[in-house]
Amino acid sequence: MGWERDASDDAAVDVANSVSDGTFHAPVVQARAVSGGVHTYYGQPPHFSLPPVSEWPQLDAADLIALGVRRTRRIDDESPLPPYVARDVDAVLEARVRGAASVGGLVLVTGEPLAGKSRSAWAAIVRNFSGTTRVLAMPAGADLRGLPALLRGRGSERCVVWLDELEGHLGEHGLTSALLAELVHLRVPVIATMNDEAYDVHRFGGQARARVLAGVEPVELSSEWTEPELLRLEDSHSDFRLEDADTWCEGARVTEYLAVAPELWDEWWRARRLNAHPHGHLLVRAAIDFARCGTDDAPIPLAVLRKACALYEQEAARAAGEPFEDALDWATDIRHSVAGMLIPGGAPDTWRVHSSLFSGAETRPGTPPVPLGLWLLAGEAMSEAPPYLGTVLATAENALVHLADGNPEVALVLGHLHEATGQAENAQKWYRHSADAGGVEAAGIVGRALVTRGEMAEAVSYLERAAEAGYADARDHLVTALVDRAVFWLDRSVEDGSPTAADYARRLREAVSLPPDAVIAEQFLIGLQEALDASPDTVKE
């Protein structure tokens, strides 16, 4: 929306108002005669273009997100915002708003970024005004000088002026002491919010606009929630977002957690594009999946995170063009003065994912499963932290047991995790499950265990499968099992009186006591063949 002025060929008119930090603080219009016509540049509308009071939205139809309240994570058909949880300052804030509703004046809520200032201020308005109250909310830099004229003609309409982030509304064309005095005379309240840093700059900077702030005592809202506030949060678990915040928010900074969650998720998700940060996206995804393995608040060494990235073959190929150092810088960069996607793990060179990303992955439908290899990496990373290792196993059982039937790789992972926690019997059960479903690595593990227990006959079939697949350790144990079986049957032949069998049985028994290797295996097989050739009727098998 704009306006323009006519200009003749021999005249030019420039009308421009102040601009700072990229924000127009008043109408900016330039019209200059040039060859071929007039070039007009549009800016903010003048003060008389403020919408009439009848067009201001009513309180019960206002869009809180549009008015400056930060959105929270939303999935499917959930409400845009969770229920409001009362803060300790609400009683004081409501008293101020109630007073302003009677006599006008400025009510200002200050605090750190994402402390919940806008939501608390709005809640106080809702509790003190009817749903038909008209609300004016203008963008930063809007010209407010026409407000008194509009309000004088409002009739019986009750009105509230909402100035979120008040620093953008200060200045000669915004909220001045004179304008505020007129609004007080008209008994129109102004409800505003302001970050602590901006308040300090404008309140104590010696500027003329400081006079507006000097006449009001702000209501200070802390980012740190108190014990009573957290108890009230516990009573609000009907909304999963509040339950999630109660469980995962860092340092009781609940509103920060609620506000930053969708920001981090959206930025992380969009970073997967080739022209964005695909390697950073992958690094954060690996950290998310580590948390999904039960290590959500455990420090993960950077080297382990880097190793985990290779498990995502398709994503790793896409990420190859972004240096790892750049990916790490992007993933750990602080957003909204609150946190990065990866936050320090406490120990040197360790990280963990911001809990909102972990909980987001857990609750969103269609989240891909954790790669099987990552469960093993998580177990290795937590090998020196038994409580976390036990949690990894419990989480894996919950996620994988129902997938294990007919899936040798899943059963193998469960076997390794049980073995890592010292549960040898359960580990062997899962290894046998994997081997019987066709897993060759598990077949080698089962065969070795059977050899150790002296169950050579049963071990052979498992070891042969693993040896044929190229597992050298299984091949070596297979030699031991085969030689043991050969000795067993040669002994039976000796009992039947074969001297040749007795000679080879002795030689094989001596060899079995040596570490098995390929050379010995070859000698044994040659010897066995010679024994068969020498006494085919006496030597059995």
C-alpha positions as CSV (number, residue, x, y, z in Angstrom):
1,M,0.0,0.0,0.0
2,G,1.5,3.4,-0.9
3,W,0.9,6.8,-2.3
4,E,2.6,9.0,-4.9
5,R,2.9,12.6,-5.8
6,D,2.8,14.3,-9.2
7,A,5.9,16.0,-10.4
8,S,6.6,18.2,-13.4
9,D,9.4,17.7,-15.9
10,D,11.4,20.5,-14.3
11,A,10.7,19.8,-10.6
12,A,11.4,17.0,-8.2
13,V,10.1,16.3,-4.8
14,D,11.8,14.0,-2.3
15,V,10.0,13.0,0.9
16,A,11.9,10.5,3.0
17,N,11.8,9.6,6.6
18,S,14.3,7.9,8.8
19,V,15.5,4.4,8.2
20,S,17.6,2.4,10.7
21,D,18.6,-1.2,10.8
22,G,16.7,-1.9,7.6
23,T,13.4,-0.8,9.1
24,F,11.3,2.1,7.9
25,H,10.1,4.2,10.8
26,A,7.8,6.3,8.8
27,P,6.4,6.7,5.3
28,V,9.1,6.8,2.6
29,V,8.1,8.2,-0.7
30,Q,10.2,9.5,-3.5
31,A,8.9,11.0,-6.7
32,R,11.4,12.3,-9.2
33,A,10.8,13.6,-12.7
34,V,12.9,11.8,-15.2
35,S,13.0,11.5,-18.9
36,G,9.9,9.5,-20.0
37,G,7.8,9.9,-16.8
38,V,7.8,9.8,-13.0
39,H,9.4,7.1,-11.0
40,T,7.7,6.5,-7.7
41,Y,9.0,4.5,-4.7
42,Y,6.4,3.3,-2.2
43,G,7.0,3.1,1.5
44,Q,4.9,2.9,4.7
45,P,1.5,4.7,4.6
46,P,1.0,8.0,6.4
47,H,-0.6,8.1,9.8
48,F,-4.0,8.9,8.4
49,S,-4.1,5.5,6.7
50,L,-4.5,3.6,10.0
51,P,-7.4,1.3,9.7
52,P,-10.6,2.5,11.4
53,V,-11.5,1.0,14.8
54,S,-14.3,-1.0,13.3
55,E,-11.8,-2.9,11.2
56,W,-9.5,-3.8,14.1
57,P,-9.8,-7.5,15.0
58,Q,-11.8,-8.5,18.1
59,L,-9.9,-10.0,20.9
60,D,-11.6,-13.4,20.6
61,A,-10.7,-13.7,16.9
62,A,-7.1,-12.5,17.1
63,D,-4.3,-14.6,15.7
64,L,-1.7,-14.9,18.5
65,I,1.0,-16.1,16.1
66,A,0.5,-13.1,13.9
67,L,0.6,-10.9,17.0
68,G,4.0,-12.1,17.9
69,V,3.5,-15.2,20.1
70,R,6.0,-17.8,19.0
71,R,4.5,-20.9,17.5
72,T,5.3,-24.3,19.1
73,R,5.7,-27.6,17.4
74,R,2.4,-28.7,15.8
75,I,1.6,-32.1,14.3
76,D,-1.6,-33.0,12.4
77,D,-4.7,-31.2,13.8
78,E,-3.3,-30.0,17.1
79,S,-4.1,-26.5,18.2
80,P,-1.5,-23.9,17.1
81,L,-0.5,-23.3,20.8
82,P,-0.6,-25.4,23.9
83,P,-2.6,-24.3,26.9
84,Y,-1.2,-21.4,28.8
85,V,0.7,-22.3,32.0
86,A,0.4,-19.7,34.7
87,R,3.6,-17.8,35.6
88,D,4.5,-16.4,39.0
89,V,4.3,-12.8,37.7
90,D,0.7,-13.2,36.5
91,A,-0.9,-11.7,39.5
92,V,1.2,-8.5,39.2
93,L,0.7,-8.4,35.5
94,E,-3.0,-8.8,35.7
95,A,-3.3,-6.0,38.3
96,R,-1.4,-3.7,35.9
97,V,-3.5,-4.6,32.9
98,R,-6.7,-4.2,35.0
99,G,-5.6,-0.7,36.0
100,A,-4.8,0.2,32.4
101,A,-8.2,-1.1,31.4
102,S,-9.8,1.5,33.7
103,V,-7.6,4.6,33.2
104,G,-5.4,3.8,30.2
105,G,-1.6,3.8,30.2
106,L,1.3,1.6,29.3
107,V,1.9,-1.9,30.7
108,L,5.3,-3.2,29.7
109,V,6.6,-6.8,30.1
110,T,10.4,-7.3,29.8
111,G,12.6,-10.3,29.8
112,E,15.1,-12.4,27.9
113,P,14.4,-13.6,24.4
114,L,11.9,-16.4,24.3
115,A,11.0,-15.9,28.0
116,G,7.3,-16.0,27.1
117,K,6.6,-12.2,27.3
118,S,4.0,-12.1,24.5
119,R,2.1,-15.1,25.7
120,S,1.9,-13.9,29.3
121,A,0.9,-10.4,28.3
122,W,-1.8,-11.7,26.0
123,A,-3.1,-14.0,28.7
124,A,-3.5,-11.0,31.0
125,I,-5.4,-9.1,28.3
126,V,-7.8,-12.1,27.8
127,R,-8.5,-12.3,31.5
128,N,-9.3,-8.6,31.8
129,F,-11.1,-7.7,28.6
130,S,-14.2,-9.0,26.8
131,G,-13.9,-11.0,23.6
132,T,-15.4,-8.1,21.6
133,T,-12.6,-5.7,22.6
134,R,-10.9,-4.3,19.5
135,V,-7.1,-4.8,19.2
136,L,-4.8,-2.7,17.2
137,A,-1.4,-4.4,16.3
138,M,0.7,-2.5,13.8
139,P,4.0,-3.6,12.3
140,A,7.3,-2.1,13.6
141,G,7.8,1.4,12.3
142,A,4.2,2.2,11.6
143,D,3.1,5.8,12.0
144,L,0.9,6.0,15.1
145,R,0.2,9.7,15.2
146,G,-3.3,9.3,13.9
147,L,-4.4,7.0,16.7
148,P,-6.0,9.7,19.0
149,A,-8.2,10.9,16.1
150,L,-9.3,7.4,15.3
151,L,-10.0,6.6,19.0
152,R,-12.0,9.7,19.6
153,G,-14.5,8.5,17.1
154,R,-14.7,4.9,18.3
155,G,-18.0,5.3,20.1
156,S,-18.6,2.7,22.7
157,E,-16.0,0.3,21.4
158,R,-13.4,-0.9,23.9
159,C,-9.9,-0.9,22.5
160,V,-6.4,-2.1,23.3
161,V,-3.2,-1.1,21.5
162,W,-0.8,-4.1,21.3
163,L,2.8,-3.2,20.7
164,D,4.9,-6.4,20.7
165,E,8.7,-5.6,20.7
166,L,8.1,-2.0,21.7
167,E,11.5,-0.9,20.5
168,G,10.2,-1.0,16.9
169,H,7.4,1.4,17.8
170,L,9.4,4.2,19.6
171,G,10.3,7.4,17.8
172,E,8.7,10.6,16.8
173,H,6.1,8.9,14.6
174,G,5.6,6.0,17.0
175,L,4.8,5.9,20.7
176,T,5.9,9.2,22.3
177,S,5.2,10.7,25.7
178,A,2.8,13.0,24.1
179,L,0.9,10.2,22.2
180,L,0.9,8.1,25.4
181,A,-0.6,11.0,27.3
182,E,-3.4,11.3,24.7
183,L,-4.1,7.6,25.0
184,V,-4.3,7.9,28.7
185,H,-6.8,10.8,28.4
186,L,-8.9,8.5,26.1
187,R,-8.5,5.6,28.6
188,V,-7.0,3.3,26.0
189,P,-4.4,0.9,27.4
190,V,-1.2,0.1,25.6
191,I,0.2,-3.5,26.3
192,A,3.7,-3.9,25.2
193,T,6.7,-6.3,25.4
194,M,10.4,-5.7,25.1
195,N,13.6,-7.7,25.4
196,D,15.8,-6.8,28.3
197,E,18.7,-5.7,26.1
198,A,16.5,-3.4,24.0
199,Y,14.9,-2.0,27.2
200,D,18.3,-1.1,28.7
201,V,19.4,0.6,25.5
202,H,16.3,2.7,25.1
203,R,15.7,3.3,28.8
204,F,19.2,4.4,29.8
205,G,20.6,5.6,26.5
206,G,19.8,9.3,27.1
207,Q,17.5,9.5,24.1
208,A,14.2,11.4,23.9
209,R,12.3,8.1,23.6
210,A,13.6,7.1,27.1
211,R,10.9,9.4,28.5
212,V,8.2,6.9,27.4
213,L,9.9,4.2,29.4
214,A,10.8,6.3,32.4
215,G,7.2,6.6,33.4
216,V,6.4,2.9,33.6
217,E,7.7,0.1,35.8
218,P,8.1,-3.0,33.7
219,V,6.9,-6.4,34.8
220,E,10.0,-8.6,34.5
221,L,9.5,-12.2,33.3
222,S,12.3,-14.7,33.8
223,S,13.3,-17.5,31.3
224,E,14.1,-19.7,34.3
225,W,10.9,-21.4,35.6
226,T,10.5,-21.6,39.3
227,E,9.5,-24.8,41.2
228,P,5.8,-23.6,41.5
229,E,5.7,-22.9,37.8
230,L,7.1,-26.3,37.0
231,L,4.6,-28.0,39.3
232,R,1.8,-26.2,37.3
233,L,3.5,-27.5,34.2
234,E,3.2,-31.0,35.5
235,D,-0.5,-30.6,35.8
236,S,-0.8,-29.6,32.1
237,H,0.1,-33.0,30.6
238,S,-3.1,-33.2,28.6
239,D,-1.1,-31.5,25.9
240,F,1.9,-33.6,24.7
241,R,4.0,-30.5,23.9
242,L,3.8,-29.4,27.6
243,E,4.6,-32.9,28.7
244,D,7.5,-33.0,26.3
245,A,8.8,-29.7,27.6
246,D,8.4,-30.9,31.2
247,T,10.5,-33.9,30.3
248,W,13.2,-32.5,28.1
249,C,13.6,-28.7,28.5
250,E,17.1,-27.6,29.5
251,G,17.6,-25.8,32.8
252,A,13.8,-25.3,33.3
253,R,13.7,-22.9,30.4
254,V,10.3,-24.1,29.3
255,T,9.2,-21.3,27.0
256,E,12.6,-21.3,25.3
257,Y,12.2,-25.0,24.6
258,L,8.6,-24.6,23.3
259,A,9.6,-21.7,21.0
260,V,12.9,-23.0,19.7
261,A,11.7,-26.5,18.9
262,P,9.9,-25.8,15.6
263,E,12.7,-23.3,14.5
264,L,15.4,-25.9,15.0
265,W,13.4,-28.6,13.3
266,D,12.5,-26.6,10.3
267,E,16.0,-25.3,9.8
268,W,17.5,-28.8,10.2
269,W,15.0,-30.4,7.8
270,R,15.6,-27.8,5.1
271,A,19.3,-28.1,5.4
272,R,19.3,-31.5,3.7
273,R,19.2,-29.8,0.3
274,L,22.4,-29.8,-1.8
275,N,22.6,-26.0,-1.8
276,A,22.2,-25.8,1.9
277,H,24.0,-27.9,4.5
278,P,23.6,-31.6,3.7
279,H,26.6,-32.6,5.7
280,G,25.4,-30.6,8.7
281,H,22.0,-32.1,8.3
282,L,23.5,-35.6,8.3
283,L,25.7,-34.9,11.3
284,V,22.6,-33.8,13.3
285,R,20.6,-36.7,12.0
286,A,23.2,-39.1,13.4
287,A,23.1,-37.3,16.8
288,I,19.3,-37.6,16.7
289,D,19.5,-41.3,16.1
290,F,22.1,-41.7,18.8
291,A,19.5,-40.1,21.2
292,R,16.8,-42.5,19.9
293,C,19.1,-45.4,20.9
294,G,18.7,-44.3,24.6
295,T,21.7,-41.9,24.9
296,D,19.6,-38.7,24.7
297,D,21.5,-36.9,27.4
298,A,24.8,-38.8,27.1
299,P,28.0,-37.1,25.6
300,I,28.9,-38.6,22.2
301,P,32.5,-38.2,21.1
302,L,32.7,-36.2,17.9
303,A,34.8,-39.0,16.3
304,V,31.9,-41.5,16.9
305,L,29.4,-39.0,15.4
306,R,31.6,-38.7,12.3
307,K,31.9,-42.4,12.0
308,A,28.2,-42.8,12.3
309,C,27.6,-40.6,9.2
310,A,29.0,-43.3,7.0
311,L,26.1,-45.6,7.9
312,Y,23.7,-43.4,5.9
313,E,25.1,-44.2,2.5
314,Q,22.8,-42.1,0.3
315,E,22.9,-39.1,2.6
316,A,26.7,-39.4,3.0
317,A,27.1,-39.2,-0.8
318,R,25.0,-36.1,-0.9
319,A,27.0,-34.6,1.9
320,A,30.4,-35.1,0.4
321,G,30.6,-31.6,-1.0
322,E,30.4,-29.9,2.4
323,P,33.6,-30.1,4.5
324,F,33.1,-31.7,7.9
325,E,34.4,-28.6,9.7
326,D,31.7,-26.5,8.0
327,A,29.1,-29.0,8.9
328,L,30.1,-29.0,12.6
329,D,30.2,-25.2,12.7
330,W,26.7,-25.0,11.2
331,A,25.3,-27.7,13.6
332,T,26.7,-26.1,16.7
333,D,25.9,-22.5,15.8
334,I,23.7,-20.9,18.5
335,R,20.2,-20.1,17.4
336,H,18.0,-17.3,18.9
337,S,20.7,-16.8,21.6
338,V,19.5,-20.1,23.1
339,A,21.2,-23.2,21.7
340,G,22.6,-25.0,18.7
341,M,21.3,-28.1,17.1
342,L,24.3,-29.9,18.7
343,I,25.1,-28.8,22.2
344,P,28.3,-29.5,24.2
345,G,28.2,-32.9,25.9
346,G,30.2,-31.9,29.0
347,A,33.3,-33.9,28.3
348,P,35.9,-32.6,25.9
349,D,35.1,-32.9,22.2
350,T,31.7,-34.5,22.9
351,W,28.3,-33.4,21.7
352,R,24.6,-34.3,22.0
353,V,21.6,-33.3,20.1
354,H,19.2,-30.6,21.3
355,S,16.4,-32.6,23.0
356,S,13.6,-30.9,20.9
357,L,15.0,-32.5,17.8
358,F,15.1,-35.9,19.4
359,S,11.6,-35.6,20.7
360,G,10.5,-34.2,17.4
361,A,11.8,-37.3,15.6
362,E,10.2,-39.6,18.1
363,T,6.7,-38.1,17.7
364,R,6.6,-37.3,14.0
365,P,5.0,-40.0,11.9
366,G,7.2,-41.5,9.2
367,T,10.5,-41.0,10.9
368,P,13.0,-43.5,9.4
369,P,14.2,-46.3,11.8
370,V,17.6,-46.0,13.4
371,P,20.2,-47.8,11.2
372,L,21.1,-51.2,12.7
373,G,24.8,-50.3,12.7
374,L,24.1,-47.3,14.9
375,W,22.8,-49.5,17.7
376,L,26.1,-51.2,17.8
377,L,28.0,-47.8,17.7
378,A,25.8,-46.6,20.6
379,G,26.7,-49.7,22.5
380,E,30.4,-49.2,21.9
381,A,30.2,-45.5,22.8
382,M,28.5,-46.3,26.1
383,S,30.7,-49.3,26.9
384,E,32.3,-47.4,29.8
385,A,29.0,-46.1,31.1
386,P,26.9,-49.2,32.3
387,P,23.7,-47.3,33.0
388,Y,23.6,-45.8,29.5
389,L,24.6,-49.2,28.0
390,G,21.7,-50.9,29.8
391,T,19.4,-48.2,28.4
392,V,20.6,-48.8,24.9
393,L,19.9,-52.5,25.2
394,A,16.4,-51.8,26.7
395,T,15.6,-49.3,23.9
396,A,16.9,-51.7,21.3
397,E,14.7,-54.5,22.6
398,N,11.7,-52.3,22.5
399,A,12.5,-51.2,18.9
400,L,13.8,-54.4,17.4
401,V,12.5,-57.6,19.0
402,H,9.3,-57.6,17.0
403,L,11.4,-57.3,13.8
404,A,13.8,-60.1,14.6
405,D,11.8,-63.1,13.2
406,G,13.3,-64.0,9.8
407,N,15.7,-61.0,10.0
408,P,19.2,-62.3,10.8
409,E,20.8,-58.8,11.0
410,V,18.3,-57.6,13.6
411,A,18.9,-60.7,15.8
412,L,22.7,-60.3,15.4
413,V,22.5,-56.7,16.8
414,L,20.4,-57.9,19.7
415,G,23.0,-60.6,20.3
416,H,25.9,-58.2,20.3
417,L,24.1,-55.8,22.7
418,H,23.3,-58.6,25.2
419,E,26.9,-59.7,25.0
420,A,28.1,-56.2,25.7
421,T,26.0,-56.0,28.8
422,G,27.3,-59.4,30.1
423,Q,24.2,-61.4,29.3
424,A,26.0,-64.3,27.6
425,E,23.1,-66.7,27.7
426,N,20.7,-64.2,26.0
427,A,23.4,-63.2,23.6
428,Q,23.8,-66.8,22.4
429,K,20.1,-67.2,22.1
430,W,20.0,-64.2,19.7
431,Y,23.1,-65.4,17.8
432,R,21.4,-68.8,17.3
433,H,18.3,-67.0,16.2
434,S,20.3,-65.0,13.6
435,A,22.3,-68.0,12.4
436,D,19.2,-70.2,12.0
437,A,17.6,-67.4,9.9
438,G,20.6,-67.5,7.6
439,G,23.1,-65.1,9.2
440,V,26.6,-66.1,8.4
441,E,28.4,-63.9,10.9
442,A,26.1,-65.3,13.7
443,A,26.8,-68.8,12.4
444,G,30.5,-68.3,13.0
445,I,29.8,-67.0,16.6
446,V,27.5,-69.9,17.4
447,G,30.0,-72.4,15.9
448,R,32.8,-71.0,18.0
449,A,30.7,-71.2,21.2
450,L,29.8,-74.8,20.4
451,V,33.5,-75.6,19.9
452,T,34.3,-74.0,23.3
453,R,31.7,-76.2,24.9
454,G,33.0,-79.3,23.2
455,E,29.9,-79.8,21.0
456,M,31.9,-80.4,17.9
457,A,29.4,-82.3,15.8
458,E,26.8,-79.5,16.1
459,A,29.5,-76.8,15.5
460,V,30.6,-78.1,12.1
461,S,27.5,-77.0,10.1
462,Y,27.5,-73.5,11.6
463,L,31.3,-73.1,11.1
464,E,31.2,-74.4,7.5
465,R,28.6,-71.7,6.5
466,A,30.7,-69.0,8.1
467,A,34.0,-70.3,6.6
468,E,32.5,-70.5,3.1
469,A,31.4,-66.8,3.5
470,G,35.1,-65.9,4.1
471,Y,35.2,-65.6,7.9
472,A,38.8,-66.8,8.7
473,D,38.2,-67.2,12.4
474,A,35.3,-69.6,11.6
475,R,37.5,-71.5,9.2
476,D,40.2,-72.0,11.9
477,H,37.6,-73.2,14.4
478,L,36.1,-75.5,11.8
479,V,39.5,-77.2,11.5
480,T,39.5,-77.8,15.2
481,A,36.0,-79.3,15.1
482,L,36.8,-81.5,12.1
483,V,40.0,-82.8,13.7
484,D,38.2,-83.5,16.9
485,R,35.6,-85.5,15.0
486,A,38.4,-87.3,13.1
487,V,40.1,-88.3,16.4
488,F,36.8,-89.5,17.7
489,W,36.2,-91.8,14.8
490,L,39.8,-92.9,14.6
491,D,39.6,-94.0,18.2
492,R,36.7,-96.1,17.3
493,S,38.8,-97.7,14.6
494,V,41.6,-98.2,17.0
495,E,39.2,-100.1,19.3
496,D,38.6,-102.3,16.3
497,G,42.4,-103.1,16.1
498,S,43.6,-100.8,13.3
499,P,47.3,-99.9,13.9
500,T,47.2,-97.3,11.1
501,A,44.2,-95.6,12.7
502,A,46.1,-95.7,16.1
503,D,49.0,-93.8,14.6
504,Y,46.9,-91.1,13.0
505,A,44.8,-90.8,16.1
506,R,47.9,-90.1,18.1
507,R,49.2,-87.6,15.6
508,L,45.9,-85.8,15.4
509,R,45.4,-85.7,19.2
510,E,48.8,-84.0,19.5
511,A,48.0,-81.5,16.8
512,V,44.6,-80.6,18.3
513,S,46.3,-79.3,21.3
514,L,48.1,-76.7,19.1
515,P,46.5,-73.4,17.9
516,P,44.5,-74.2,14.7
517,D,45.7,-72.6,11.5
518,A,45.6,-73.3,7.8
519,V,48.9,-75.1,7.6
520,I,47.9,-77.6,10.4
521,A,44.5,-78.0,8.8
522,E,46.1,-78.9,5.5
523,Q,48.4,-81.4,7.1
524,F,45.5,-83.0,9.0
525,L,43.5,-83.5,5.9
526,I,46.4,-85.0,4.1
527,G,47.0,-87.4,7.0
528,L,43.4,-88.3,7.1
529,Q,43.3,-89.1,3.4
530,E,46.5,-91.2,3.8
531,A,44.8,-93.1,6.6
532,L,41.8,-93.8,4.5
533,D,43.9,-95.0,1.6
534,A,46.0,-97.3,3.9
535,S,43.0,-98.9,5.8
536,P,39.8,-98.1,4.1
537,D,37.9,-100.9,5.8
538,T,39.0,-100.0,9.3
539,V,38.9,-96.2,9.4
540,K,35.3,-94.9,9.7
541,E,34.3,-91.4,8.3
